[in-house]
C-alpha cells in the first residue's frame, strides 16, 4: 500500500517522527555538552542593547571551550549564537587584530553576573559550591561571541548579518533590570554571589587587547559585501 507524498511529509513535524529520530540517530556532539552558563551580552557597536544568553558548553581542552547560545533554557528557546572561550595562554598568543573580537570574563565572574545554571531542585548553597571551580577557571578566560539572531530586533526570524557581542567591565554598564528579573525567575541572588566570590577569587588583571570597545571607543561590525564568485 503506497502512501501519498503529502501524507508522508505531514509526519515530519509529529512527535512520533521526532521520537523515532531521537531513537535512531546519533547526537554525539550535542550529547557531549556538559555545562550550562547564564550571562548577558551587549552588542559590540551598541552598548544600549542587552540580551540574556544561555550557554551550553563543551570543553574541547583545558584551554578551549565551545558553546552554543540560546535566548532561554526553555524547550522552544531560540538558537541565537556561539561563543568560543580560551585560556589566557591562548589569548596571549593572538594577534592584536584578532584580539579585537574578544572580551574578558573577569567582571562577569567577579560581579556574580555569570552563573552556572543548575536544575531548580538544586539548593542555592550547593549551587554556590559547584560554581567555585568553574569561576576560578573562567575568571581568567576570554570569549569570542557571535550572535546570528538579533532577536531583540527580529523576534521571529534570524534576519540580517551576524553581530559581534561583548560583555561588561564595570557596574554602570550592567542592565540591572534584566539581572533583577533573572534573579526573581530563578530564585538566585547575584549580589550574594558577588560577595561570596570575593572570598575565593584571586586578584586578576585583564590582559591587554581584550575589550577594545572600551579602550578605543570603536567596535567591529559585520557587514555584507558582495564579491565575485571564485569557481576554480
N, C-alpha and C positions, 0 to 999 in steps of 0.2 A: 504494500500500500504506500503510494507516494504522498508526500506532504507538500502542500503549496509553499513556494518560497516565502510569501508574505507571512504565512503561519510559522514557518521555521524561524524567520527573522524576529518575529514578535517575542520569541522565547529569550532573546538576547538580554532583555532587561528584567527578567524574572528572578526572584530569589532562588528558585530551584537551579537555574542555569549558573548563577553566581556560586552556589554551594558546590555544584559539580566541578566548576573550575577550580575552586579552592582545594578540592579533594584530589584533582588530577594534575595540577600544575605546581611547579617549583617556584618558591618566592625567597630563595636563599639570601639575596642582597637585602631584602626588606626584613627578613627574619633575623638578620644579624644586628639590627638596630637594638640597642640596649640602654639607651639613656634618653630621657625627656627633660629638656630645659625650657623654661619660660622666661622671656625678657621682652623688651620693647626696642623697636628700631625707629630711627629718624631718617628721612630721605637726605642723602648727602648734599643735595642742592637746595633743599627746602626744610630748614630746621623747625618749621611750624607744623609739619605733618609727622605724626607719630602713629605707629601701629603695634599691636600686640603680636608677638611671634612665638610660636611653639616649635621648638627644635627637636627633631627625633634623630639621634646621632649614633654613629658607629665610630669606634676608634680604630683607624687603619694601623696606627702605630702609636707609640708614646708621644711622638712629635706631630702627629697629623690626625685630625678628626674630620669627618664629613657628616653634614646634617641636611635633612630635608625639612622645610619650614612650612607650617600650616598656620592659618589665622586663628585656630582654636584647637581644642582637644576633642571635639565632637565628631561623630561618625560622618557628618556631612561637611567637615571642615574643608576650606579651600586650600589647595596646594599653591603657595604663593612664592616660594623661592628656595634658595640653597645657601648654606654657609660652610666655608672651609675654615678650620681652626688649626693654627700652627703654634708650636712652641717658640719661645724667644730665640732659641738656637737657629731655627729655620728662618724666622723673621729677620734676624740679624744678617743673614746671607742674601736677602733680597736686594735687588737694585733700588735706588732711590725712586725711580719712576714707578716701579711695581708697588712700593710701599704706600703710594698714594691711594691704592684701592683698599687698604687695610685699616682697621680700627683696633684700639686696645680694649681689654676686658677688665682692667684694673678697677675702674669706678663702678662698673656694673656689679662686680663681685663684692667690693667693699661696702657699697651702699645697700646691699640686700635686694637690688632690682633683679639680678639674675638668680633664678631659683630652680632647684630640682622639682619637677612636678610629679609628686608621688600620688598614689591612689588615696581616695578620701578616707579609707579605713585606717590609714597610717597616722598615728598620733603626731602632733607637731614636734614633740620632743625627739621622737625617732627620726623625723624628717631632718631636723637640725643636725643630728648626729651623722646621718647619712650624707649630708651635704659637705661635711668638713673635708674629706679627701678631694672631692670634686672642686671645691672653691680654692683650696690650696693649689691645685693644679691650674685651674682656669684663670686665676688672678694674673698669671704671667704669660697668658696666651694672647694671640691676635687673630682677628677674624676678617674674612673677605666675604661679604654678603651681597647677593644679588637677588632682588625680587623680580619675578617675571609677571607678577599680577599686582597692579596698583589698585587693590580692591577698595581702598578708601575713596577713589575717584570713579572706578568702573566696577561696581559690585557684582555684576552678572557675568562678565567675560574678561579674560586677560588681554586687554587691548593695549596697543602701543608698544613702545620699546621697553626693555627691562630697565630697572633702576638700581643704582648702587646705593646701599644703605650703610648707615653709620650708627654708632652707639652714643654714649654720654660720658662726659668727663667731670661734671660738677652738678650740684643740687639744682641750680637755677635753670638747667636745661631739661629737667625731667617732667614729663606730663603727669602731674600729681593726681589729676582726676582719673586717669587710666590706672595708675598704680593703686589708688584707693578702691576703685571698682574691682580690680583683680583681688585685692586683699579680702574684700567682702564676699566675693564669689567663691573663693577657695578657703576662706577661714584662716588666712595667714596674716602675719604682721611684718611688713617689710622693715619698719623701724626697729623692731625687736631683733630681726635677723642682722641688721646693721650693727647693733650694739653687741650681739653675740659674736659676730665675726671679728670685731675689734680684739677679742680675747685670744684668737688663734692665728689670724693672718699676720704675716710679717710685713715690715715696711717694704715697699716696692716702688721703684721709679719707672714709669713708662719709657720704653726705648724711643729714641728719636726716629722720626719718619712716619710714625703712626698718627692718625687723627689730623691729617694735614688741613682739613676743612677749618680747624680751629687755629692752627698756626699761620696759615696762608690766606684764610678768608675766601678760598676758592675750592670748588669741588668738581669731581668728574661726573659727567652725564653721558649716557649712551644715546647716540642719535643715529638714525638710519641713513646710510649713504649708499646710493646706487653705484655699482661698479659693473664693468663689462665682465661677462661670464667667461671664465677660463675653461676651455673644453679639453685641452690636452697639454 
